């Protein structure tokens, strides 16, 4: 199966050009990748903040303060 129209690869590859699929989509793929990356970090930040807030509210506040004051 050829994505660029070559049936035989016994040619000078210097004259072929790009030999990968989705030629010309590089900029769009980078933009999509960066947006995905930023979105992923935002989702992780929100989820971890919720988790840390729950952990902060766990336990008896007076006992925690007493234990911290002891040291």
C-alpha positions as CSV (number, residue, x, y, z in Angstrom):
1,X,0.0,0.0,0.0
2,X,1.4,3.4,-1.0
3,X,0.3,6.6,0.5
4,X,2.1,8.9,-2.0
5,X,1.5,7.0,-5.2
6,X,4.7,5.0,-5.6
7,X,4.4,1.4,-6.4
8,X,8.1,0.7,-6.6
9,X,10.6,2.2,-4.2
10,X,13.6,1.5,-6.4
11,X,14.0,5.2,-7.2
12,X,16.3,8.0,-6.0
13,X,14.8,9.0,-2.7
14,X,16.2,12.5,-3.0
15,X,13.7,13.1,-5.7
16,X,10.8,11.6,-3.9
17,X,10.3,14.2,-1.1
18,X,8.5,13.4,2.1
19,X,7.8,9.6,2.5
20,X,5.4,9.8,5.5
21,X,1.6,10.0,5.6
22,X,-0.4,13.2,6.3
23,X,2.1,15.4,4.5
24,X,1.3,19.1,5.1
25,X,-0.6,18.4,8.4
26,X,2.4,19.0,10.6
27,X,1.4,22.4,11.9
28,X,-2.2,21.3,12.6
29,X,-0.9,18.2,14.4
30,X,1.5,20.3,16.6
31,X,-1.4,22.7,17.5
32,X,-3.6,19.8,18.4
33,X,-0.8,18.2,20.4
34,X,-0.1,21.4,22.4
35,X,-3.8,21.9,23.1
36,X,-4.1,18.3,24.3
37,X,-1.0,18.7,26.4
38,X,-2.3,21.9,28.1
39,X,-5.8,20.4,28.5
40,X,-4.3,17.3,30.2
41,X,-2.3,19.4,32.6
42,X,-5.4,21.5,33.4
43,X,-7.5,18.4,34.1
44,X,-4.7,16.9,36.3
45,X,-4.4,20.2,38.2
46,X,-8.1,20.3,39.0
47,X,-8.3,16.7,40.0
48,X,-5.2,16.8,42.2
49,X,-6.5,20.1,43.8
50,X,-9.8,18.4,44.7
51,X,-7.9,15.4,46.1
52,X,-5.6,17.5,48.2
53,X,-8.5,19.6,49.5
54,X,-10.3,16.4,50.7
55,X,-7.1,15.2,52.3
56,X,-6.7,18.5,54.1
57,X,-10.2,18.3,55.5
58,X,-9.7,14.7,56.8
59,X,-9.2,13.9,60.4
60,X,-9.8,15.7,63.6
61,X,-8.4,19.3,63.4
62,X,-7.7,19.6,67.1
63,X,-5.7,16.3,67.2
64,X,-3.7,17.4,64.2
65,X,-2.9,20.8,65.7
66,X,-2.0,19.1,69.0
67,X,0.4,16.7,67.3
68,X,2.0,19.5,65.3
69,X,2.4,21.7,68.4
70,X,4.1,18.8,70.2
71,X,7.0,18.9,67.7
